[in-house]
């Protein structure tokens, strides 16, 4: 088993949560979302993010608006919907519980070394 495959699967599992969290702070276009993820060292390519944003939009968790740009074509800004905010709260709770469980197990195992 290759470690890179496992690491990629772990990142994919939290990407939706991270994107919704970014959009909770403010409406953003794809380049801003990617920059936020990159700053957090969660590197994602555009080919990965567009299908995810589309899926979130189709689930009514996001919507979007077009806004004119001063330096190029109009930008599509993604916006967290009310349903998306509720979904994000549920993800946050699930993440907290999962993180506690994983920390309990991994810290317990590390203390026996």
matplotlib code that plots the C-alpha trace (Angstrom):
import matplotlib.pyplot as plt

x = [0.0, 1.3, 1.3, 0.5, -2.8, -3.8, -2.9, -4.9, -8.0, -7.7, -7.5, -10.5, -12.5, -12.2, -12.3, -16.0, -15.9, -13.1, -14.7, -18.0, -16.0, -14.2, -17.6, -19.0, -16.5, -17.3, -18.5, -15.5, -14.6, -12.6, -9.1, -9.8, -11.0, -7.9, -5.6, -7.3, -6.8, -3.2, -2.4, -3.6, -1.4, -4.4, -3.3, -6.2, -6.3, -9.1, -10.1, -11.0, -12.8, -15.2, -17.1, -17.2, -18.6, -21.2, -22.3, -22.6, -24.7, -26.9, -27.5, -28.6, -25.7, -24.2, -25.5, -23.5, -23.6, -21.6, -19.6, -17.7, -14.0, -11.7, -9.0, -10.6, -13.8, -16.7, -16.1, -18.5, -18.8, -20.0, -22.3, -23.2, -27.0, -29.0, -29.2, -25.4, -24.9, -26.9, -25.0, -21.7, -22.8, -23.5, -20.1, -18.4, -20.0, -19.1, -15.5, -15.1, -16.3, -14.1, -11.1, -11.6, -12.0, -8.9, -6.8, -7.9, -6.9, -3.6, -2.5, -3.2, -1.2, 1.6, 2.0, 2.7, 5.8]
y = [0.0, 3.4, 6.1, 8.8, 7.1, 7.0, 10.6, 11.7, 9.8, 11.5, 14.9, 14.2, 13.2, 16.7, 18.8, 19.4, 20.5, 22.9, 24.5, 25.0, 26.5, 28.9, 30.0, 30.5, 33.3, 35.1, 34.6, 33.5, 32.6, 29.5, 31.1, 32.4, 29.1, 27.4, 30.0, 29.4, 25.6, 26.1, 28.4, 25.6, 23.2, 21.4, 21.5, 21.0, 21.4, 23.1, 19.8, 18.5, 21.6, 22.3, 19.0, 19.3, 22.8, 21.7, 18.8, 21.1, 23.5, 20.7, 19.7, 23.3, 23.8, 26.5, 29.1, 31.6, 35.0, 36.5, 39.7, 41.9, 41.8, 44.9, 42.7, 40.2, 38.2, 38.2, 35.9, 33.3, 33.9, 30.9, 31.5, 29.3, 28.8, 28.4, 24.7, 24.7, 26.5, 23.8, 21.1, 22.7, 22.7, 19.0, 18.4, 20.4, 18.3, 15.1, 16.3, 17.1, 13.7, 12.0, 14.0, 13.2, 9.5, 9.4, 11.3, 9.0, 5.9, 7.3, 8.9, 5.7, 3.7, 6.2, 6.1, 2.4, 2.8]
z = [0.0, -0.9, 1.7, -0.9, -1.8, 1.9, 2.5, -0.6, 0.6, 4.0, 2.4, 0.2, 3.2, 4.8, 1.7, 1.7, 5.4, 4.7, 1.7, 3.5, 6.4, 4.1, 2.6, 6.1, 6.6, 3.3, -0.3, -2.4, -6.0, -6.9, -6.8, -3.3, -2.1, -3.6, -2.0, 1.5, 1.1, -0.1, 2.9, 5.1, 3.2, 1.7, -1.9, -4.4, -8.1, -10.0, -11.6, -8.1, -6.8, -9.6, -9.5, -5.7, -5.8, -8.4, -6.2, -3.2, -5.3, -6.6, -2.9, -2.2, 0.2, -2.0, -4.4, -6.5, -8.1, -10.9, -10.1, -12.5, -12.1, -12.5, -14.0, -16.3, -16.8, -14.3, -11.3, -9.9, -6.2, -4.1, -1.2, 1.7, 1.9, 5.0, 4.4, 3.9, 7.2, 9.0, 7.2, 8.1, 11.8, 11.6, 9.9, 12.6, 15.3, 13.5, 13.0, 16.7, 17.7, 15.1, 16.1, 19.8, 19.0, 16.8, 19.3, 22.1, 20.1, 18.7, 21.9, 23.8, 21.3, 21.3, 25.1, 25.0, 22.7]

ax = plt.figure().add_subplot(projection="3d")
ax.plot(x, y, z, "-o")
ax.set_aspect("equal")
plt.show()
